[in-house]
């Protein structure tokens, strides 16, 4: 039986909401194959950056950065100790281009400039965001995986509804099965090169850790 993309998204949202865990359940480490952001800092060769249509690559320096016109800002924050998390604020500003669209496009927080082979766990693991939502997104927000450093090799999954369901000001782990990023069967998990969170709307979060973990009990996939 074939199911629509809307069916998969609804099913996955239900699993995400029932699969939330307190921040102590998963361990995030220093192995760059399975951990990408640990205690607010990029792991190994992974690099944290932000960007939008005016400048796509602005690396974080001392856990701080701001896009042109300040539509997305990043600064150090605290989960257990000062500087072990990143505070990210999207202001939702728009700049009209000559066709009436938004010249800024998405404002994006990214972890990239490295690579990892996670093909052996693509059916067994989830990408986990260790996150605290201060202001839920008011527009489409996408979590994107990129492979081969190519814009032709990427897969997006909407997370705005899931983040909107979270209790505010509380640290939670949000697990998203890797299979959610491979509906077409074309994503190359042997060469993961980027992870990003992007929106054109308003949102404010604190992000401490991003990494892989085994699928939680009751979550068999996307």
C-alpha positions in Angstrom: 0.0 0.0 0.0 1.3 3.5 -0.9 1.0 6.4 1.5 1.2 10.1 0.8 3.9 12.4 2.1 1.3 14.0 4.3 0.6 10.6 5.9 4.3 10.1 6.6 4.7 13.5 8.1 1.6 13.1 10.4 2.8 9.7 11.5 6.3 11.0 12.2 5.0 14.0 14.1 3.0 11.7 16.3 6.1 9.6 16.9 8.2 12.7 17.6 5.7 14.0 20.2 5.5 10.7 21.9 9.2 10.1 21.6 10.4 13.2 23.5 12.9 12.6 26.3 14.5 14.6 29.0 17.9 15.9 28.2 19.7 13.3 30.2 18.6 10.2 28.2 21.0 10.5 25.2 24.8 10.9 25.5 26.5 13.2 23.1 30.2 12.8 22.6 33.3 13.7 20.6 33.1 11.1 17.7 32.5 13.3 14.6 30.8 10.4 12.8 27.9 10.4 15.3 28.1 13.7 17.1 28.1 17.1 15.3 27.4 19.6 18.0 28.4 18.8 21.6 27.9 21.3 24.5 27.4 24.1 22.1 30.5 23.5 20.0 31.1 21.8 16.6 32.7 18.4 16.9 36.0 17.5 15.2 36.2 19.0 11.7 32.5 20.0 11.7 32.1 23.7 11.4 29.2 25.9 12.6 28.0 28.7 10.5 25.0 30.8 9.6 23.8 32.5 6.4 21.1 33.7 4.1 20.6 35.1 0.6 23.0 38.0 1.2 25.8 35.9 2.5 25.5 32.1 2.7 28.5 31.4 4.9 29.3 33.3 8.1 31.3 31.1 10.5 30.8 31.3 14.2 33.6 32.9 16.1 33.6 32.3 19.9 30.1 30.9 19.5 28.8 34.2 18.0 27.7 35.3 14.6 25.0 37.5 12.9 23.7 37.6 9.4 23.7 40.8 7.3 20.9 43.0 8.8 20.8 40.7 11.9 18.0 38.5 10.7 19.6 35.5 12.5 21.9 35.9 15.5 23.8 33.4 17.5 25.5 33.8 20.9 26.6 31.5 23.8 24.0 30.3 26.2 23.8 27.9 29.1 22.4 24.4 29.7 24.5 23.3 32.6 27.4 25.7 32.4 28.1 28.9 30.6 28.9 28.4 26.9 27.6 24.8 26.7 24.8 25.8 24.3 24.0 28.2 21.5 21.2 30.8 21.6 19.7 31.2 18.1 17.2 33.9 17.3 15.5 34.3 13.9 13.7 37.7 13.6 11.7 37.0 10.5 12.7 40.1 8.6 12.2 40.2 4.8 13.9 42.2 2.1 12.0 42.5 -1.2 13.8 41.7 -4.4 12.8 43.2 -7.8 10.2 40.4 -8.2 8.6 41.1 -4.9 10.0 38.0 -3.2 12.3 37.7 -0.2 15.9 38.5 -1.1 17.1 36.9 2.2 15.5 33.6 1.4 15.9 31.2 4.4 18.2 32.2 7.2 20.1 29.1 8.1 22.2 27.6 11.0 24.5 24.9 9.6 26.9 22.3 10.6 29.1 21.4 7.7 32.6 21.3 6.1 33.1 17.7 7.2 31.8 14.3 6.2 30.6 11.1 7.9 29.6 7.7 6.7 26.4 6.8 8.6 25.1 4.3 6.0 25.3 1.4 8.4 22.8 2.9 10.8 20.4 4.6 8.4 17.5 2.3 9.4 18.5 2.1 13.1 19.3 5.6 14.2 17.7 9.0 14.7 19.2 12.5 14.4 18.6 14.0 17.8 18.3 17.7 18.6 18.9 18.5 22.2 16.9 21.7 22.3 15.0 24.3 24.3 12.3 26.3 22.5 11.9 29.9 23.6 9.7 31.0 20.8 8.1 28.4 18.5 8.5 29.0 14.7 5.7 30.9 13.0 6.6 29.7 9.5 7.9 26.6 7.7 11.1 25.5 9.3 13.2 22.8 7.7 15.8 20.4 9.0 18.0 19.5 6.1 20.7 16.9 5.5 23.2 17.3 2.7 25.4 14.7 1.1 28.5 15.0 -1.2 28.6 18.8 -0.5 26.1 19.2 -3.2 22.8 21.1 -3.4 21.6 18.3 -5.6 22.1 15.8 -2.8 20.0 16.9 0.1 16.8 16.1 1.9 14.5 18.3 3.9 12.1 17.5 6.7 9.7 20.1 8.2 10.0 20.5 12.0 8.0 23.6 12.7 4.9 21.7 13.8 6.9 19.4 16.0 8.8 22.3 17.6 5.5 24.2 18.1 4.2 21.3 20.2 7.1 21.3 22.6 6.8 22.8 26.1 8.6 26.1 26.1 11.7 26.7 28.3 12.3 23.1 28.8 15.3 21.0 27.6 14.1 18.1 25.5 15.6 15.7 23.0 13.8 15.6 19.6 14.7 12.4 17.7 14.0 12.3 14.0 14.6 8.9 12.3 17.2 9.0 9.5 14.7 7.2 7.3 12.7 10.5 7.2 15.4 11.9 5.0 15.4 9.0 2.5 11.9 8.7 1.1 13.2 8.5 -2.4 15.9 6.1 -1.5 18.5 8.4 -3.2 20.1 10.1 -0.2 23.8 9.0 0.2 24.2 8.4 3.9 27.8 7.2 3.2 28.8 10.8 2.6 26.9 13.1 5.0 28.4 16.6 4.7 25.9 19.0 6.2 23.1 19.5 8.7 21.0 22.7 8.8 18.0 24.4 10.4 16.4 27.1 8.3 13.3 29.3 8.2 12.1 32.6 6.8 10.0 33.2 9.9 10.5 34.0 13.5 11.9 31.5 16.0 14.1 31.5 19.1 15.8 28.3 20.4 18.7 27.2 22.5 20.6 24.3 21.0 23.2 22.3 23.0 23.8 19.1 21.2 23.1 17.5 17.8 24.0 13.9 17.1 22.8 10.3 16.4 21.2 7.9 18.8 19.5 4.6 18.5 15.8 4.8 17.6 13.8 5.2 20.8 11.5 2.3 21.9 8.3 2.4 19.9 9.8 4.3 17.0 10.5 1.9 14.2 11.2 4.5 11.5 9.7 7.4 9.7 
